[in-house]
Amino acid sequence: MTTEIKQETNSIRILKIPEPKSFLKIGCERNIIIGVDTKFNKLQKVMWKFLLNTKIEDSE
């Protein structure tokens, strides 16, 4: 898990950014990649591929 620390005038905020478990790849030519913190099963991957033309790959 990546931790980012921001310091403002008198306060400190710690933001925890979750590691992506899957990547959504949208379009063949534009190569838009979005990391999501959800792991998809086989049926969900097939549905996303055929209904929304989006490929899902698991992160390693």
The first five atom37 places (N, CA, C, CB, O) and aatype in JSON, in Angstrom:
{
  "aatype": [12, 16, 16, 6, 9, 11, 5, 6, 16, 2, 15, 9, 1, 9, 10, 11, 9, 14, 6, 14, 11, 15, 13, 10, 11, 9, 7, 4, 6, 1, 2, 9, 9, 9, 7, 19, 3, 16, 11, 13, 2, 11, 10, 5, 11, 19, 12, 17, 11, 13, 10, 10, 2, 16, 11, 9, 6, 3, 15, 6],
  "atom_mask": [
    [1, 1, 1, 1, 1],
    [1, 1, 1, 1, 1],
    [1, 1, 1, 1, 1],
    [1, 1, 1, 1, 1],
    [1, 1, 1, 1, 1],
    [1, 1, 1, 1, 1],
    [1, 1, 1, 1, 1],
    [1, 1, 1, 1, 1],
    [1, 1, 1, 1, 1],
    [1, 1, 1, 1, 1],
    [1, 1, 1, 1, 1],
    [1, 1, 1, 1, 1],
    [1, 1, 1, 1, 1],
    [1, 1, 1, 1, 1],
    [1, 1, 1, 1, 1],
    [1, 1, 1, 1, 1],
    [1, 1, 1, 1, 1],
    [1, 1, 1, 1, 1],
    [1, 1, 1, 1, 1],
    [1, 1, 1, 1, 1],
    [1, 1, 1, 1, 1],
    [1, 1, 1, 1, 1],
    [1, 1, 1, 1, 1],
    [1, 1, 1, 1, 1],
    [1, 1, 1, 1, 1],
    [1, 1, 1, 1, 1],
    [1, 1, 1, 0, 1],
    [1, 1, 1, 1, 1],
    [1, 1, 1, 1, 1],
    [1, 1, 1, 1, 1],
    [1, 1, 1, 1, 1],
    [1, 1, 1, 1, 1],
    [1, 1, 1, 1, 1],
    [1, 1, 1, 1, 1],
    [1, 1, 1, 0, 1],
    [1, 1, 1, 1, 1],
    [1, 1, 1, 1, 1],
    [1, 1, 1, 1, 1],
    [1, 1, 1, 1, 1],
    [1, 1, 1, 1, 1],
    [1, 1, 1, 1, 1],
    [1, 1, 1, 1, 1],
    [1, 1, 1, 1, 1],
    [1, 1, 1, 1, 1],
    [1, 1, 1, 1, 1],
    [1, 1, 1, 1, 1],
    [1, 1, 1, 1, 1],
    [1, 1, 1, 1, 1],
    [1, 1, 1, 1, 1],
    [1, 1, 1, 1, 1],
    [1, 1, 1, 1, 1],
    [1, 1, 1, 1, 1],
    [1, 1, 1, 1, 1],
    [1, 1, 1, 1, 1],
    [1, 1, 1, 1, 1],
    [1, 1, 1, 1, 1],
    [1, 1, 1, 1, 1],
    [1, 1, 1, 1, 1],
    [1, 1, 1, 1, 1],
    [1, 1, 1, 1, 1]
  ],
  "atom_positions": [
    [[0.84, -1.17, 0.0], [0.0, 0.0, 0.0], [0.9, 1.24, 0.0], [-0.96, -0.01, 1.22], [1.84, 1.33, 0.79]],
    [[0.6, 2.16, -0.87], [1.36, 3.39, -0.99], [0.79, 4.43, -0.03], [1.35, 3.92, -2.44], [-0.42, 4.61, 0.05]],
    [[1.66, 5.1, 0.68], [1.23, 6.13, 1.6], [1.81, 7.47, 1.16], [1.65, 5.8, 3.06], [3.0, 7.58, 0.9]],
    [[0.96, 8.45, 1.07], [1.37, 9.77, 0.67], [1.09, 10.73, 1.83], [0.64, 10.23, -0.63], [-0.01, 10.72, 2.39]],
    [[2.06, 11.54, 2.18], [1.9, 12.47, 3.3], [1.86, 13.89, 2.75], [3.06, 12.31, 4.34], [2.76, 14.31, 2.02]],
    [[0.81, 14.63, 3.11], [0.69, 16.02, 2.71], [0.74, 16.88, 3.96], [-0.63, 16.28, 1.91], [0.07, 16.59, 4.96]],
    [[1.54, 17.92, 3.91], [1.64, 18.82, 5.06], [1.08, 20.17, 4.65], [3.11, 18.95, 5.55], [1.55, 20.79, 3.7]],
    [[0.08, 20.61, 5.39], [-0.5, 21.91, 5.14], [-0.04, 22.85, 6.25], [-2.06, 21.84, 5.06], [0.92, 22.53, 6.96]],
    [[-0.68, 23.97, 6.42], [-0.21, 24.99, 7.34], [0.03, 24.47, 8.75], [-1.19, 26.11, 7.4], [1.16, 24.55, 9.24]],
    [[-0.98, 23.93, 9.41], [-0.81, 23.45, 10.78], [-1.25, 21.99, 10.95], [-1.59, 24.32, 11.72], [-1.28, 21.5, 12.08]],
    [[-1.57, 21.31, 9.88], [-2.06, 19.93, 10.01], [-1.35, 19.03, 9.02], [-3.59, 19.87, 9.8], [-0.85, 19.48, 7.98]],
    [[-1.3, 17.75, 9.34], [-0.71, 16.75, 8.47], [-1.78, 15.72, 8.15], [0.54, 16.08, 9.13], [-2.41, 15.18, 9.05]],
    [[-1.98, 15.44, 6.86], [-2.94, 14.44, 6.42], [-2.18, 13.28, 5.78], [-3.97, 15.04, 5.42], [-1.27, 13.5, 4.98]],
    [[-2.55, 12.07, 6.14], [-1.94, 10.89, 5.54], [-3.0, 10.21, 4.68], [-1.38, 9.91, 6.64], [-4.05, 9.8, 5.17]],
    [[-2.71, 10.1, 3.4], [-3.64, 9.47, 2.46], [-3.12, 8.09, 2.12], [-3.81, 10.33, 1.18], [-1.97, 7.94, 1.71]],
    [[-3.96, 7.08, 2.28], [-3.57, 5.72, 1.93], [-4.19, 5.38, 0.58], [-4.02, 4.7, 3.03], [-5.41, 5.39, 0.42]],
    [[-3.34, 5.1, -0.37], [-3.78, 4.78, -1.72], [-3.66, 3.27, -1.92], [-2.96, 5.56, -2.78], [-2.56, 2.74, -1.85]],
    [[-4.78, 2.58, -2.16], [-4.7, 1.12, -2.31], [-4.01, 0.72, -3.61], [-6.09, 0.51, -2.26], [-4.09, 1.43, -4.61]],
    [[-3.33, -0.41, -3.59], [-2.69, -0.95, -4.78], [-3.77, -1.52, -5.69], [-1.64, -2.04, -4.41], [-4.72, -2.13, -5.21]],
    [[-3.64, -1.32, -7.01], [-4.64, -1.87, -7.92], [-4.54, -3.39, -8.01], [-4.49, -1.25, -9.32], [-3.44, -3.94, -8.09]],
    [[-5.69, -4.07, -8.0], [-5.75, -5.52, -8.14], [-6.06, -5.92, -9.58], [-6.78, -6.11, -7.19], [-5.77, -7.04, -9.99]],
    [[-6.67, -5.0, -10.33], [-7.0, -5.24, -11.74], [-6.81, -3.95, -12.52], [-8.46, -5.78, -11.89], [-6.81, -2.85, -11.96]],
    [[-6.66, -4.11, -13.83], [-6.54, -2.96, -14.72], [-7.6, -3.06, -15.8], [-5.14, -2.88, -15.35], [-7.77, -4.11, -16.42]],
    [[-8.34, -1.97, -16.02], [-9.3, -1.89, -17.11], [-8.59, -1.28, -18.31], [-10.56, -1.05, -16.71], [-8.05, -0.18, -18.21]],
    [[-8.6, -1.97, -19.44], [-7.98, -1.46, -20.66], [-9.1, -1.15, -21.64], [-6.96, -2.49, -21.27], [-9.8, -2.04, -22.11]],
    [[-9.26, 0.14, -21.93], [-10.37, 0.6, -22.75], [-9.85, 0.99, -24.12], [-11.1, 1.8, -22.07], [-8.91, 1.78, -24.24]],
    [[-10.47, 0.45, -25.16], [-10.12, 0.79, -26.53], [-8.86, 0.11, -27.02], [0.0, 0.0, 0.0], [-7.95, -0.17, -26.25]],
    [[-8.82, -0.14, -28.31], [-7.65, -0.78, -28.91], [-6.61, 0.24, -29.33], [-8.07, -1.62, -30.11], [-5.41, -0.03, -29.25]],
    [[-7.05, 1.39, -29.78], [-6.12, 2.38, -30.32], [-5.73, 3.46, -29.31], [-6.73, 3.03, -31.52], [-4.64, 4.02, -29.4]],
    [[-6.61, 3.75, -28.35], [-6.33, 4.84, -27.41], [-5.5, 4.4, -26.22], [-7.62, 5.43, -26.92], [-4.8, 5.22, -25.62]],
    [[-5.57, 3.13, -25.87], [-4.79, 2.56, -24.76], [-5.02, 3.29, -23.44], [-3.33, 2.59, -25.1], [-4.07, 3.74, -22.81]],
    [[-6.25, 3.41, -23.04], [-6.59, 3.99, -21.74], [-6.55, 2.88, -20.7], [-7.99, 4.7, -21.77], [-7.24, 1.87, -20.85]],
    [[-5.75, 3.04, -19.65], [-5.61, 2.04, -18.61], [-6.0, 2.65, -17.28], [-4.16, 1.49, -18.55], [-5.49, 3.7, -16.88]],
    [[-6.94, 1.99, -16.58], [-7.42, 2.46, -15.28], [-7.19, 1.35, -14.26], [-8.94, 2.87, -15.34], [-7.63, 0.22, -14.47]],
    [[-6.52, 1.66, -13.17], [-6.3, 0.68, -12.1], [-7.44, 0.73, -11.1], [0.0, 0.0, 0.0], [-7.81, 1.8, -10.63]],
    [[-7.98, -0.44, -10.76], [-9.07, -0.53, -9.79], [-8.68, -1.49, -8.68], [-10.38, -0.99, -10.47], [-7.88, -2.4, -8.9]],
    [[-9.24, -1.3, -7.5], [-8.86, -2.14, -6.35], [-9.82, -3.32, -6.17], [-8.83, -1.3, -5.08], [-9.98, -3.82, -5.06]],
    [[-10.46, -3.75, -7.26], [-11.36, -4.9, -7.24], [-10.78, -6.01, -8.1], [-12.78, -4.51, -7.73], [-10.29, -5.75, -9.2]],
    [[-10.85, -7.23, -7.61], [-10.42, -8.38, -8.4], [-11.66, -9.0, -9.03], [-9.64, -9.42, -7.54], [-12.6, -9.35, -8.32]],
    [[-11.67, -9.13, -10.36], [-12.82, -9.63, -11.09], [-12.7, -11.13, -11.32], [-12.97, -8.9, -12.42], [-11.6, -11.66, -11.49]],
    [[-13.85, -11.83, -11.33], [-13.83, -13.25, -11.65], [-13.99, -13.44, -13.16], [-14.95, -14.01, -10.88], [-14.12, -12.47, -13.91]],
    [[-13.97, -14.7, -13.61], [-13.99, -15.0, -15.04], [-15.26, -14.5, -15.73], [-13.85, -16.49, -15.24], [-15.18, -13.94, -16.82]],
    [[-16.41, -14.71, -15.1], [-17.68, -14.27, -15.69], [-17.73, -12.75, -15.83], [-18.86, -14.76, -14.83], [-18.18, -12.24, -16.86]],
    [[-17.27, -12.03, -14.83], [-17.27, -10.57, -14.9], [-16.35, -10.08, -16.01], [-16.84, -9.97, -13.55], [-16.67, -9.11, -16.7]],
    [[-15.21, -10.74, -16.19], [-14.28, -10.35, -17.26], [-14.93, -10.52, -18.63], [-12.98, -11.17, -17.18], [-14.78, -9.67, -19.51]],
    [[-15.64, -11.64, -18.82], [-16.31, -11.9, -20.1], [-17.41, -10.87, -20.35], [-16.9, -13.33, -20.13], [-17.55, -10.38, -21.47]],
    [[-18.18, -10.55, -19.32], [-19.25, -9.57, -19.47], [-18.7, -8.2, -19.84], [-20.07, -9.48, -18.18], [-19.22, -7.54, -20.73]],
    [[-17.64, -7.77, -19.17], [-17.03, -6.48, -19.48], [-16.49, -6.46, -20.9], [-15.91, -6.16, -18.49], [-16.6, -5.45, -21.6]],
    [[-15.91, -7.58, -21.34], [-15.31, -7.64, -22.67], [-16.37, -7.51, -23.76], [-14.54, -8.94, -22.85], [-16.2, -6.72, -24.7]],
    [[-17.46, -8.27, -23.66], [-18.45, -8.28, -24.72], [-19.47, -7.14, -24.63], [-19.17, -9.58, -24.72], [-19.91, -6.63, -25.66]],
    [[-19.84, -6.74, -23.44], [-20.85, -5.69, -23.31], [-20.28, -4.29, -23.45], [-21.55, -5.82, -21.99], [-20.9, -3.42, -24.06]],
    [[-19.1, -4.06, -22.89], [-18.54, -2.7, -22.88], [-17.24, -2.55, -23.66], [-18.32, -2.28, -21.48], [-16.63, -1.47, -23.66]],
    [[-16.8, -3.64, -24.33], [-15.57, -3.62, -25.12], [-14.37, -3.15, -24.27], [-15.74, -2.69, -26.35], [-13.57, -2.33, -24.71]],
    [[-14.28, -3.68, -23.08], [-13.21, -3.34, -22.13], [-12.53, -4.61, -21.69], [-13.77, -2.56, -20.91], [-13.19, -5.56, -21.26]],
    [[-11.21, -4.64, -21.78], [-10.45, -5.81, -21.37], [-9.98, -5.62, -19.94], [-9.24, -6.05, -22.31], [-9.56, -4.52, -19.56]],
    [[-10.05, -6.68, -19.13], [-9.62, -6.62, -17.73], [-8.45, -7.56, -17.54], [-10.79, -6.99, -16.77], [-8.52, -8.74, -17.91]],
    [[-7.37, -7.03, -16.97], [-6.19, -7.85, -16.66], [-5.9, -7.74, -15.19], [-4.95, -7.43, -17.5], [-6.01, -6.66, -14.6]],
    [[-5.51, -8.85, -14.58], [-5.14, -8.86, -13.18], [-3.71, -8.31, -12.99], [-5.25, -10.29, -12.62], [-2.84, -8.54, -13.83]],
    [[-3.49, -7.6, -11.91], [-2.13, -7.16, -11.61], [-1.38, -8.3, -10.94], [-2.14, -5.9, -10.69], [-1.98, -9.25, -10.43]],
    [[-0.09, -8.2, -10.94], [0.73, -9.29, -10.4], [1.42, -8.94, -9.12], [1.76, -9.71, -11.38], [2.14, -9.76, -8.55]]
  ]
}
